[in-house]
Amino acid sequence: MDIKPIRSEQDLAAAFARLDVLWGAKLGTQEGDELEILTVLIEKYEDEHYPMPPSDPIEAIKFRMDQQGLTPRDLEPFIGSSGRVSEVLNHKRKLSLGMIRRLHEGLNIPYENLLSGVV
């Protein structure tokens, strides 16, 4: 096992090539340990060099609606009246902390998705 830090795009490409070879290695084996370490190193490099912008909370809500086959009317217990739901879904009203809590608890949308842009 010859593992070293990933400091460049060339190092990253080499790490991905090795990852392809190791893919599917059993946990607890030398290859499995190498796979796990490479995964952490790749993730660290990508987090530093390719940061992901926070997701749009409304897109997170719409995604969950699509997943569960929900309509705007189904959001009323979490957001409020149909007019308020429409305002939120059309980016005309921001989510309140109460709405965020209810959407998280009722629809299982992660807080980090709902809070982006609020705080």
C-alpha positions in Angstrom: 0.0 0.0 0.0 1.6 3.2 -1.2 -0.7 6.0 -0.2 0.3 9.7 -0.3 -1.6 13.0 -0.1 -3.5 14.2 -3.1 -2.0 17.6 -4.0 -2.7 18.0 -7.7 -5.1 17.0 -10.5 -2.6 14.4 -11.6 -2.5 12.9 -8.1 -6.3 12.9 -8.1 -6.4 11.1 -11.5 -4.0 8.5 -10.2 -6.1 8.0 -7.0 -9.2 7.5 -9.1 -7.4 4.9 -11.3 -6.3 3.0 -8.2 -9.8 3.3 -6.7 -11.1 1.6 -9.9 -8.7 -1.3 -9.3 -9.7 -1.6 -5.6 -13.4 -1.2 -6.0 -15.3 -4.0 -4.3 -12.5 -5.0 -2.0 -13.6 -6.6 1.2 -13.5 -4.6 4.4 -10.7 -5.5 6.8 -8.4 -6.6 4.0 -5.3 -4.6 3.0 -7.1 -3.7 -0.3 -10.2 -2.7 1.6 -8.2 -0.5 3.9 -6.5 1.1 1.0 -9.9 1.7 -0.7 -11.2 3.4 2.5 -8.2 5.6 2.8 -8.2 6.6 -0.8 -11.9 7.5 -0.6 -11.2 9.8 2.3 -8.3 11.5 0.6 -10.3 12.0 -2.6 -13.2 13.4 -0.7 -11.0 15.9 1.2 -9.3 17.1 -2.1 -12.7 17.5 -3.8 -14.2 19.4 -0.9 -11.2 21.8 -0.9 -11.0 22.3 -4.7 -14.6 21.8 -5.9 -16.9 23.2 -3.1 -20.6 22.6 -3.6 -22.8 25.6 -3.3 -25.7 25.2 -0.9 -28.9 23.8 -2.4 -32.0 26.0 -2.8 -34.5 25.1 -0.1 -37.4 25.4 -2.5 -35.8 23.0 -4.9 -35.4 20.6 -1.9 -39.1 20.9 -1.2 -40.1 20.4 -4.8 -37.8 17.4 -5.0 -39.5 15.8 -2.0 -42.9 16.6 -3.5 -41.9 14.9 -6.7 -40.6 11.9 -4.8 -43.7 11.5 -2.7 -46.2 12.6 -5.4 -47.3 15.5 -3.3 -49.3 18.6 -4.5 -49.0 22.1 -3.2 -52.1 21.5 -1.1 -50.3 18.7 0.7 -47.8 21.3 2.0 -50.5 23.4 3.7 -50.0 21.7 7.1 -46.3 22.5 7.0 -46.3 26.0 5.4 -49.8 27.5 5.9 -52.6 28.6 3.6 -52.6 27.8 -0.2 -51.6 31.4 -0.9 -48.6 31.1 1.5 -47.6 27.8 -0.1 -47.7 29.4 -3.5 -45.6 32.4 -2.4 -43.0 30.1 -0.9 -42.8 27.8 -4.0 -42.5 30.9 -6.2 -39.7 32.4 -4.1 -41.9 35.3 -3.1 -41.8 34.4 0.6 -38.9 33.0 2.6 -39.3 30.0 4.8 -39.8 30.8 8.5 -38.1 28.7 11.2 -41.5 27.2 12.1 -42.0 26.2 8.5 -38.5 24.7 8.3 -39.1 22.7 11.5 -42.5 21.4 10.3 -41.1 20.5 6.8 -38.2 18.7 8.4 -40.4 16.7 10.9 -43.3 16.1 8.5 -41.5 15.4 5.2 -38.0 14.4 6.5 -36.2 17.1 4.5 -32.8 17.6 6.1 -32.4 20.9 8.0 -29.2 21.7 6.1 -31.2 21.8 2.8 -34.0 23.9 4.3 -31.7 26.4 6.1 -29.5 27.3 3.2 -29.9 31.0 2.5 -32.0 31.6 5.7 -29.2 32.0 8.2 
